[in-house]
Amino acid sequence: MAPDPAGRKPEPVREPPAGENPLRLGMRRERIAEPCVMIIFGASGDLTRRKLMPALASLHARRLLPPGFTVLGVGRTAWSDERFRQIMQEAVAEFADRELAAGAQWDAFAAGLMYQCTDLGSADAYGGLARRLTDLDQIRGTDGNHVFYLAMPPSLYPPIIGGLGEAGLDSGDRCWTRVIIEKPFGRDLATAQTLNRDVNRVFHESQVYRIDHYLGKETVQNLLVFRFANAFLEPTWNRQFIDHVQISVAEDIGIGDRGGYYEEAGVLRDMFQNHLLQLLCLVAMEAPVAFEADAVRDEKVKVLRAVRSLDAGAHRVHAVRGQYAAGQVLGRPAGAYRHEDGVQRKSVTPTYAALKLHVDNWRWQGVPFYLRSGKRLARKTSEIAVVYRQVPHLLFGGEARADLVPNVISLRIQPDEGIALRFEVKRPGMSLRMRPVDMDFSYGSSFGLLEMPNAYERLLLDCMLGDSTLFTRRDEVEAAWRVLQPVLEAWDHAPEEGLEFYESGTWGPVAAHDLLRADGRRWRRI
Ligand SMILES: NC(=O)c1ccc[n+]([C@@H]2O[C@H](COP(=O)([O-])OP(=O)(O)OC[C@H]3O[C@@H](n4cnc5c(N)ncnc54)[C@H](OP(=O)(O)O)[C@@H]3O)[C@@H](O)[C@H]2O)c1
């Protein structure tokens, strides 16, 4: 294996066409990747239809894909290239924009879509794949540059990685090879470590892109800009001024047709190990020395390593779980988790969890981070709320004192992406009464955006460009599992202990509210 087969050469810079407004085109001195083939393992699956192909078609329409860009879809379903193109066209029309799936624009994109019917569980598959790639590289001028995207059942990751290595598809001369691995990355610390070893036996770490689409969200990236490009924030972003932090990722939907997967996973593996702990890292991390992959990831790992362990019974006090029962969501009847397809009638899989974590370092000592996520909650929303301490001494007595609420900076990740600062003002009138108001920045109104850029677009492009800043590193994934491991073990050991059933359409189990009430706090009403 070459020392750094990811081959980060300087990328060509493309200028906007004369007379075009580069900002409107979204291509202000954008870098263009080198020609490449993206091999999607699992091309007949849900992720490809709903996310990957719409993202690629949109990148094509925005002229951000390299010349000769090619997709080789792989699955067991017996499709021809033509059939694959038809199905993908329907998918793009359904899950993205009808315009992207029509006319000359679609035809040009579809000319680069190929399909190969292969059982990747069979060792013979990889020779055929290598031959097809050699042909495609010649026909399409892609120079042997390959991105392998593993959109497959995770049980197949090890044989696929091994198969690629044995077929010599892990690297090449004067070209680059990268591999994108979907979540879940392992199902606990031990399996994640094993998978990392299997992956790194074949691929150099610089070739590996572990994807967490949350990191591709515009508002999540903005969190770094907000923190590290504004001078006013840093002096108060610490234990002296901040009382606590709340991170909420709420979904109003249930598990849909993913019962089999969810029964195995549960909410901690599905949401906390990746999305919520990533958000925690971005809020709590120190300023990296540069906005570069390793510098950013070094700081995130330090946060995860500083999280106080929930072992030795701490999970009983600091972790809460629940499962949705029947109820009403947004005025519509919603059934119980136990009645979903693919779910056991006596299932004890948690669909909601709340954790209280401490980051034991100088900046955050004594500041609790409350994390919650669940399905079938009252509404779909993701938010980080940084709640400040009260002022040390209040000048205004009497009624004013009763009105006082703490300052809050809330970062809305979705929907209605933006940032709000809550502070106190005097109510107009003769008496001295106060009221909290919000100073509110909204992406939609400030930038005239109807829709935020798609996270997968950003991440797919970054991978083609060799930029892994927004992907998780080996030690980071393992550190995240290490945080959750004691809770996972305790919950697996006593699956019914403390499991509370909450009505669909509410804000989760009573115990989650008690978790904060015990500290004299409460969850924000979002
Ligand atoms: N769907 C999402 O929204 C989502 C979100 C985040 C992460 N993910 C992750 O992405 C991965 C894929 O999810 P998905 O929802 O797309 O799954 P899916 O709909 O079940 O699709 C699985 C794909 O794998 C292919 N496959 C399975 N066994 C194969 C084999 N032996 N040889 C060749 N192909 C094989 C299937 O092809 P055939 O059917 O043709 O055999 C199909 O294309 C999973 O790891 C999942 O956790 C999915």
The ligand as an SDF file (V2000), in Angstrom:
LIG
                    3D

 48 52  0  0  0  0  0  0  0  0999 V2000
  -31.8440    4.5510    4.2110 N   0  0  0  0  0  0  0  0  0  0  0  0
  -31.4070    5.5600    4.9230 C   0  0  0  0  0  0  0  0  0  0  0  0
  -32.0240    6.6160    4.9940 O   0  0  0  0  0  0  0  0  0  0  0  0
  -30.1040    5.4390    5.6720 C   0  0  0  0  0  0  0  0  0  0  0  0
  -29.6970    6.5130    6.4630 C   0  0  0  0  0  0  0  0  0  0  0  0
  -28.4660    6.4450    7.1040 C   0  0  0  0  0  0  0  0  0  0  0  0
  -27.6900    5.3130    6.9680 C   0  0  0  0  0  0  0  0  0  0  0  0
  -28.1140    4.2680    6.2000 N   0  0  0  0  0  0  0  0  0  0  0  0
  -27.2240    3.1070    6.0780 C   0  0  0  0  0  0  0  0  0  0  0  0
  -26.9580    2.8570    4.7100 O   0  0  0  0  0  0  0  0  0  0  0  0
  -26.8470    1.4650    4.4730 C   0  0  0  0  0  0  0  0  0  0  0  0
  -27.8550    1.0490    3.4030 C   0  0  0  0  0  0  0  0  0  0  0  0
  -29.1500    1.3400    3.8550 O   0  0  0  0  0  0  0  0  0  0  0  0
  -30.4280    1.2010    2.9310 P   0  0  0  0  0  0  0  0  0  0  0  0
  -31.5500    1.7690    3.7080 O   0  0  0  0  0  0  0  0  0  0  0  0
  -30.1880    1.7100    1.5660 O   0  0  0  0  0  0  0  0  0  0  0  0
  -30.5950   -0.3960    2.8610 O   0  0  0  0  0  0  0  0  0  0  0  0
  -31.4800   -1.2440    1.8790 P   0  0  0  0  0  0  0  0  0  0  0  0
  -32.5740   -0.4420    1.2790 O   0  0  0  0  0  0  0  0  0  0  0  0
  -31.8110   -2.4980    2.5890 O   0  0  0  0  0  0  0  0  0  0  0  0
  -30.4750   -1.5950    0.6850 O   0  0  0  0  0  0  0  0  0  0  0  0
  -29.4360   -2.5140    0.8410 C   0  0  0  0  0  0  0  0  0  0  0  0
  -28.6720   -2.6010   -0.4660 C   0  0  0  0  0  0  0  0  0  0  0  0
  -27.6400   -3.5550   -0.3010 O   0  0  0  0  0  0  0  0  0  0  0  0
  -27.6770   -4.4400   -1.4180 C   0  0  0  0  0  0  0  0  0  0  0  0
  -27.1840   -5.7510   -1.0280 N   0  0  0  0  0  0  0  0  0  0  0  0
  -27.5100   -6.4560    0.0740 C   0  0  0  0  0  0  0  0  0  0  0  0
  -26.8290   -7.6140    0.0900 N   0  0  0  0  0  0  0  0  0  0  0  0
  -26.0610   -7.6350   -1.0390 C   0  0  0  0  0  0  0  0  0  0  0  0
  -25.1430   -8.5350   -1.5880 C   0  0  0  0  0  0  0  0  0  0  0  0
  -24.8470   -9.6870   -0.9920 N   0  0  0  0  0  0  0  0  0  0  0  0
  -24.5430   -8.2190   -2.7500 N   0  0  0  0  0  0  0  0  0  0  0  0
  -24.8250   -7.0610   -3.3760 C   0  0  0  0  0  0  0  0  0  0  0  0
  -25.6900   -6.1610   -2.9010 N   0  0  0  0  0  0  0  0  0  0  0  0
  -26.2990   -6.4520   -1.7490 C   0  0  0  0  0  0  0  0  0  0  0  0
  -29.1190   -4.4890   -1.8080 C   0  0  0  0  0  0  0  0  0  0  0  0
  -29.1940   -4.9060   -3.1280 O   0  0  0  0  0  0  0  0  0  0  0  0
  -30.3190   -5.9360   -3.6550 P   0  0  0  0  0  0  0  0  0  0  0  0
  -31.5760   -5.5830   -2.9630 O   0  0  0  0  0  0  0  0  0  0  0  0
  -30.3320   -5.6570   -5.1090 O   0  0  0  0  0  0  0  0  0  0  0  0
  -29.8100   -7.2660   -3.2970 O   0  0  0  0  0  0  0  0  0  0  0  0
  -29.5070   -3.0260   -1.6510 C   0  0  0  0  0  0  0  0  0  0  0  0
  -29.1110   -2.3100   -2.7820 O   0  0  0  0  0  0  0  0  0  0  0  0
  -27.0650    0.7930    5.8280 C   0  0  0  0  0  0  0  0  0  0  0  0
  -25.8220    0.6060    6.4450 O   0  0  0  0  0  0  0  0  0  0  0  0
  -27.8670    1.8330    6.6040 C   0  0  0  0  0  0  0  0  0  0  0  0
  -27.6900    1.7230    7.9860 O   0  0  0  0  0  0  0  0  0  0  0  0
  -29.2940    4.3150    5.5560 C   0  0  0  0  0  0  0  0  0  0  0  0
  1  2  1  0
  2  3  2  0
  2  4  1  0
  4  5  1  0
  4 48  2  0
  5  6  2  0
  6  7  1  0
  7  8  2  0
  8  9  1  0
  8 48  1  0
  9 10  1  0
  9 46  1  0
 10 11  1  0
 11 12  1  0
 11 44  1  0
 12 13  1  0
 13 14  1  0
 14 15  2  0
 14 16  1  0
 14 17  1  0
 17 18  1  0
 18 19  2  0
 18 20  1  0
 18 21  1  0
 21 22  1  0
 22 23  1  0
 23 24  1  0
 23 42  1  0
 24 25  1  0
 25 26  1  0
 25 36  1  0
 26 27  1  0
 26 35  1  0
 27 28  2  0
 28 29  1  0
 29 30  1  0
 29 35  2  0
 30 31  1  0
 30 32  2  0
 32 33  1  0
 33 34  2  0
 34 35  1  0
 36 37  1  0
 36 42  1  0
 37 38  1  0
 38 39  2  0
 38 40  1  0
 38 41  1  0
 42 43  1  0
 44 45  1  0
 44 46  1  0
 46 47  1  0
M  CHG  2   8   1  16  -1
M  END
$$$$
